[in-house]
Amino acid sequence: MKLHTYWRSSAAYRARIALNLKRIAYEQAPHHLVRGEQRSATYLAVNPQGLVPALETAGEVLGQSLAIIEYLDETHPEPPLLPRTPLARAQVRALALAIACDIHPLGNRRVLVYLRETLAQSEAAVNAWTRHWIETGFAALEAAVRRHTKDGRHCYGAGVTLADVCLVPQMYNARRFECDLTGMPTLVAIDAALRERPEFAAAAPELQPDATA
């Protein structure tokens, strides 16, 4: 498998975690988003969206991190990232989607570039925008996770799920933008516990071969 990635992309970070959890060997193909490499004709021929991650597998290309992770979960079922029962699966997906659809997109690099360059917002205003949406989303997520965690070390139940795979990269973004996390002790504790696991630790942005200052 070949993963098209960028070291600081939180969506690519999710895919790396899932690949590590499944113990799948893969090749990294980095695309420097700041330099615009994702918009090259060569990469657009692979992924017309011009986004990372994209996964080349079985002669096909998959885009969208959650689609990639669910594909990996179905083709490599151990360890499972989604529960067996329909209700539990839906609950885990809801937690994951709260991050991937409601929080993450509002702090996506291309959104922030548009705010800076097209709408002429200051760096302070852009950072305030990002912090607002992460903190607002995390406040609701904190309440939801408190309902579902059984051990305070995982978002749902007492094992790693898709929700955990999404949480850790978004917590990385929260720290990067200096969000106020004092009201999210459950999320902070779960993130700390998960980052101790080797599969999560190895996927960290700063450890990737294309990591830059």
C-alpha positions in Angstrom: 0.0 0.0 0.0 1.1 3.6 -0.7 -0.2 6.4 1.5 -0.1 9.9 0.0 0.5 12.1 3.0 1.8 15.2 4.6 3.4 15.1 8.0 1.2 17.8 9.6 -2.1 16.8 8.0 -4.4 15.5 10.8 -6.4 13.5 8.3 -3.2 11.7 7.1 -2.3 11.3 10.8 -5.5 9.3 11.3 -4.7 7.0 8.4 -1.2 6.4 9.7 -2.5 5.5 13.1 -5.0 3.0 11.6 -2.3 1.4 9.4 -0.1 1.0 12.4 -2.9 -0.5 14.5 -3.6 -3.0 11.7 0.2 -3.7 11.4 0.1 -3.1 7.7 3.3 -2.2 5.9 3.0 0.8 3.7 5.0 3.3 1.7 4.7 7.0 2.3 4.4 9.4 -0.6 4.7 12.9 0.9 3.2 16.0 -0.7 4.2 19.3 0.8 0.9 21.2 1.2 2.5 24.6 1.9 4.4 24.4 -1.4 1.3 23.3 -3.2 2.5 19.9 -4.3 -0.9 18.5 -3.8 -2.1 20.6 -6.8 0.4 19.2 -9.2 -0.9 17.5 -12.3 0.8 14.3 -11.3 -1.0 14.1 -7.9 -4.3 15.3 -9.3 -4.2 12.3 -11.7 -4.0 10.1 -8.6 -6.5 12.0 -6.4 -8.6 14.6 -8.3 -9.5 16.3 -5.0 -5.9 17.3 -4.5 -6.1 16.4 -0.8 -4.3 14.0 1.5 -4.5 11.3 2.5 -5.1 9.0 -0.4 -4.4 5.3 -0.3 -3.2 3.3 -3.3 -4.3 -0.3 -2.8 -5.3 -3.2 -5.0 -4.8 -1.1 -8.2 -7.3 1.6 -6.9 -7.1 4.8 -5.1 -9.1 5.7 -2.0 -9.5 9.3 -0.8 -11.0 10.6 2.5 -9.5 9.4 5.7 -12.6 7.8 7.3 -13.3 5.8 4.1 -9.7 4.6 4.1 -9.9 3.6 7.8 -13.2 1.7 7.3 -11.7 0.0 4.3 -8.7 -1.1 6.4 -11.0 -2.2 9.2 -13.1 -4.4 6.8 -10.1 -5.9 5.0 -8.0 -6.3 8.1 -10.5 -6.9 10.9 -8.1 -7.3 13.8 -8.0 -5.3 15.9 -11.5 -4.0 15.1 -12.0 -0.2 15.1 -15.8 -0.4 15.1 -18.0 -2.4 17.5 -20.0 -5.3 16.4 -23.6 -4.1 17.2 -25.3 -1.6 15.0 -26.1 0.9 17.8 -22.5 0.8 19.2 -21.1 1.2 15.7 -23.3 4.2 15.1 -22.3 5.7 18.4 -18.6 5.4 17.6 -19.1 6.8 14.1 -21.0 9.8 15.6 -18.0 10.6 17.8 -15.6 10.2 14.9 -17.7 12.3 12.6 -18.1 15.1 15.3 -14.3 15.5 14.9 -13.8 14.7 11.2 -16.9 16.7 9.9 -17.7 19.3 12.4 -14.4 20.4 14.0 -11.5 19.5 11.7 -12.8 21.1 8.4 -13.1 24.6 10.0 -9.4 24.5 10.8 -8.3 22.9 7.6 -5.2 24.6 6.0 -7.1 25.6 2.9 -9.8 27.3 5.0 -7.2 29.2 7.0 -5.4 30.2 3.8 -8.6 31.6 2.4 -9.2 33.6 5.6 -5.7 35.0 5.4 -5.3 35.7 1.7 -8.7 36.2 0.3 -10.6 37.7 3.2 -7.4 39.5 4.5 -7.8 38.4 8.1 -4.9 38.9 10.4 -2.9 36.0 11.9 -4.4 36.7 15.3 -8.0 36.6 13.8 -7.3 33.3 12.0 -5.9 31.7 15.1 -8.9 33.0 17.2 -11.2 31.5 14.5 -9.5 28.1 14.8 -9.4 28.1 18.6 -13.1 29.0 18.7 -14.2 26.1 16.6 -12.0 23.5 18.2 -13.0 24.6 21.7 -16.7 24.7 20.8 -16.5 21.3 19.2 -14.5 19.8 22.0 -16.9 21.1 24.7 -19.7 19.0 23.1 -17.4 16.1 22.5 -16.2 16.0 26.1 -19.8 15.6 27.2 -20.5 12.8 24.7 -17.3 10.9 25.5 -18.0 11.1 29.2 -21.2 9.1 28.5 -19.4 6.4 26.5 -16.0 5.8 28.0 -15.7 3.0 30.4 -12.1 3.4 31.5 -11.2 7.1 30.9 -8.6 5.9 28.5 -10.7 5.5 25.3 -13.5 7.5 23.8 -15.9 4.5 23.7 -15.9 1.6 26.0 -12.5 0.2 27.0 -10.8 -0.4 23.7 -9.4 1.6 20.7 -12.0 2.6 18.2 -12.4 4.9 15.2 -13.2 7.7 17.6 -9.8 7.4 19.2 -8.1 7.4 15.9 -9.8 10.8 15.1 -9.3 12.3 18.6 -5.5 12.2 18.8 -4.8 14.2 15.6 -7.4 16.8 16.6 -5.8 17.1 20.0 -2.5 17.7 18.2 -4.2 20.6 16.4 -5.7 21.9 19.6 -2.2 22.1 21.3 -0.7 23.6 18.1 -3.3 26.5 18.2 -3.0 26.8 22.0 -6.6 26.0 22.7 -8.0 26.2 26.3 -8.5 22.6 27.2 -9.1 23.1 30.9 -12.7 22.2 30.6 -12.0 19.0 28.7 -10.2 16.7 31.2 -11.7 13.5 29.8 -10.4 14.2 26.3 -7.0 15.3 27.6 -6.6 12.1 29.7 -7.7 9.9 26.8 -5.3 11.6 24.4 -2.4 11.2 26.8 -3.1 7.5 27.3 -3.5 6.9 23.6 -0.3 8.7 22.7 1.6 6.2 25.0 0.7 3.4 22.6 3.4 2.6 20.1 1.0 2.7 17.1 -0.1 6.2 18.0 3.3 7.4 18.9 4.9 6.2 15.6 2.3 8.1 13.7 3.1 11.5 15.3 3.7 14.3 12.8 7.2 15.2 14.1 8.4 11.6 13.5 7.4 11.4 9.9 10.2 11.3 7.2 8.9 14.6 5.6 8.6 16.5 8.9 10.0 20.0 8.7 10.3 22.9 11.1 
